[in-house]
Amino acid sequence: MILENLSNHFCCGGRLKRYRYHANCLDADMCFSIFLPAMAEQTALPVLYWIADCHQDDTSIFRCGHLLPLAARNKMVIVSLAGIPADSLLGRSQQPFLYLNATKIPWQQHYQLFDYIYKELPEVIESHFPVQLYRAIAGIGAGGHAALVVGLSQHKRYKAISAINPVISPANNRNTRQLLLASLGEQASSWLQYDACELLALAVNQRPVLVSQAELDPDQDMQGTALLIEQARRIGYPLDYRMHLNYDASDWFTMSVIESHMQFHRLYS
């Protein structure tokens, strides 16, 4: 496998690098960014996978001013990834913005994004960079949904899960139900594997979850949120749900809460 190095910057005592390679499970060229603290030159470090929202790329989160100093101080590798790039076969304006394994034509060939997040990309990272095998996972928006779904369903590989303004229950959300229909078809039972409420109830190993929600986010999944909170309360799941009053769903909100997410993941690294 050939990793093409697109950029390499010295930052906060470590290295921020960006790579492109051909992802087999997507049959597409994909980019990812990785921050390697200075300590990575001496030993394998904990790794946090950060999943971008649908309108972001793999570099977006690193423009949040606090993230890199926090990662350097906490000695944590950050791997940032996004969905199929804008120059894909179908184009960004047409693509589903949930990270799932599509089963319907024409999406199925290039949209095996659950497998990419859980399996293929971590295998690439673990074979090329000094990271520990147990991971943490986080994301924002559609990426927050992916973090919840991947982390809860693959709980043996993730120590902690966090999300900012996530979609929680796509079938109950007017903005995402049509994406499930287009990607998976009309059989509603196939949608449940991408429902965080369902997965939280089934989780054998209860990995801690942190969710930060901006009060003024017009796309917030209010019904899914209520179901998730009630499900966690009912079974005693370690969910820390935080509603942040007066915030909208802007980069300023991400900048305001990113430190609490890094502190959360540091506790379990």
N, C-alpha and C positions, 0 to 999 in steps of 0.2 A: 504493500500500500504506500502510495506517495502522498506526503503532506507538503503542500506548497506554502511556504512562509510568505505571507503578504505584508506583514509589518512586524517590527520588533523594537519596542521602546523601553528604555530604563525608566522606572517609575517607582517611587516610594521604597527604594532599596531593592526592588525586584524587577521582574520583566513582564511587560504586557505584550503578548504576541497574538497574531491573527493568522489563521491557516485556512486553506481550502483543500478539499479532497472529494473524491467521488464516493458518495454513500451508496453502498450496494442495495440496501433495503428500500431506498427511495429512487434508485436509478437516476440520480441527479447530483450535480456538484453542490456541495454545501460548505458554508463557512462557519467557523467557531472561533471565539476569542478565549484566551486563557491568561490569567494573572498568576505568576509564580513568585511567591515571596523569596527573599534571599535565602532563607533556611532550606528551601527546596533543593539547593545545591548540595546539601549534606544528608538529607533524610526525606523519606516519603511523608507527605503531609495530608491532613484531612482535605476533602474536596467538596465544594458546594456547587451543584449544577443550577444555573440560573436560566430560566426559560422566558424569552421575550414575549411581549404582547404581539398581536397580529400586525400592527403598524410599525413595529420596531425591527431592528436588526440585531445581530449579535454584539455590536459595539455600544448599543444604546445605554445599557445599565452602567457602563464604565464612565459615562459622562455625568453620573450622579456623584457629586463632589466628595461625599464621605466614604464611598465604598472601598476604594483602593487603600487609603491609609488604615482603615479598619481591618481589611484583609491582611495587610502587611503586619500590623500589630498582633493580630490573632493567629498569625502563621497558618493561614488557610488559603488553599488554591481555589480560585474562582474560574469555572468554565461557563461561558455564556453562549447560548445557542438560540436560533430562531427557526421559523418554518421555511418552506420552500422559497428560494430567493425570487426577486421580482422578474428576473429574466428566465423563469422556468417555462416549460412547455405551454402551460395554460395561462400564466400571467397572474400577478398578485391580485388584481381586481376581481378575478373569477374564483380564486382558491378558497376552500373551506378554511376557517380560521380557528378550528379546534384541532388540537394535537391528538389525532386518533388514527386507527388503522382502518382506512376506508375499504369497503367491500363492493361498492357500486362503480360501474363505468361512468365517466372516464377517470375517476379519482383514484381507483385502486392501484394503478401502476406506480404513482409517485407519492401517494399519501399514506405511507406506513409509518406515521410520525411517532406513534406510541413505541413501536419497536426501535425506532431511531434513538429516542430519548433513553429508554430503559436498557437496551442491549448494545446496539452498534456503536454509538458515540462513546459510552463508557469503556467499551473494549478498546477503542482507538486511544482514548486518553490513558488508560491503565497500561497500555503496551508502549507508550511513547514518553510518558511523563511520570515524575516521582510522586504518585498519589497513593493514598491508602485505599483498600478495597471497599470499605464501608463508606457510604456517601451520605450527603444531605442534599435536599432538593428544594428549590424555591422558584417563584415566578410571579408575573404580574398579568392581570387580565386573563386572556386566553392561556397565557403561560402559567398563571396561578392555578387555573383549572387543571392544566396538565400536571403541575407539581402535586396537587392533591390526589389526582387519579393515579398517577404513577407511584407516588410515595405510599399511598394507602394499599394499593393492590400488590405492590412488590415490597412489602414491609421488611422482609429479611435483609434487604440491601440498603435501606435508608434509615439513618438514625433519627432524623428530624425532618419536618415538612413545614414550609411556610408559604404564604400567598398574600399578595396585595391586590385588592379589588377583583377577586376571582369570580368567574362563573362557577357555580356549585352544582346545580341540577339542570343540565341543558334542556331536558325534555320539558321542564316547567318554565323555561325562559323564552319569551317571545322572540328574542334575537338569535337564539341558537337552535330552536326546535327544527327549523327548516334545514339547517346544516346537517342535523342527524338524519333527516329524511333523505337528503341528497347523497350523503356519504355512506349510510348504512341501510337505507331502505325503510319500509313501513313496519317491519317487525319490531315492536317496541321493546321486546325482551332483550334485543341486541344492544339497546341503548343503555341498559342498566350498568354495564361495565365501565361506563364513563360518567356515572352519577356518584359524586363524592359522598352523598348521604347514604346510599346503598353500600358503598365500599367501607365507610366508617363503621357501619353496623356489623360488617362481616370480618373486620380486622381481628386477627388472632393476637398479633403483637401490637399493642397500642402505642405506636410511635407518637411523640408529642407534636401537636399542630398549632401553629400561630397564624391567625388571619387578621389582616389590617384592612379596614374598609373605610373609604372616604364617604362621609355623610351625603355630599352633594354629587356623587357619581350618578349620572342619569341612567347608566346601564347596569346599576347594581342589581344583583340577583336576590331580591327581597324574599321571594317565596323559598328559594333554595336555602338562603341564610337561616330563615326561621326553622326549616326542617333540620338543618345541620345542627343548630344549637340545641334543639329539642332532642334529637337523636343522641348527641353527646351527653346531655344531662341524664337521659334515661339509662344509658349503659355505663356512665361514669368515665367517659373517654376524656383524656387530657387535652382538651381543646381550649386554647386561649383566643377568644374572639374579641377584637377591639374595634369599636365604632369610633371614628375620629370626627368629632363635630366640627362643622364650618369648613372642612376641606373639600375641594373638588378633586376630580381624578386627573390631576396634572402631574408633570414631573416634579413640581414643588412638593406634592404629597409624598411621592416616592422618596425624595430627598429628606423629608421630615421623619420618615419611619424606618429608613434603611438601617440606621444604627441599632434600633431595637431588634431587627431581624438578624443582624450579624451577632449581636449579643446572645440572642436565642440559640442560634446554631453553634456558637462557641461553647455553650453549656453542655452540648451533647457530642462534641467532636472528640 
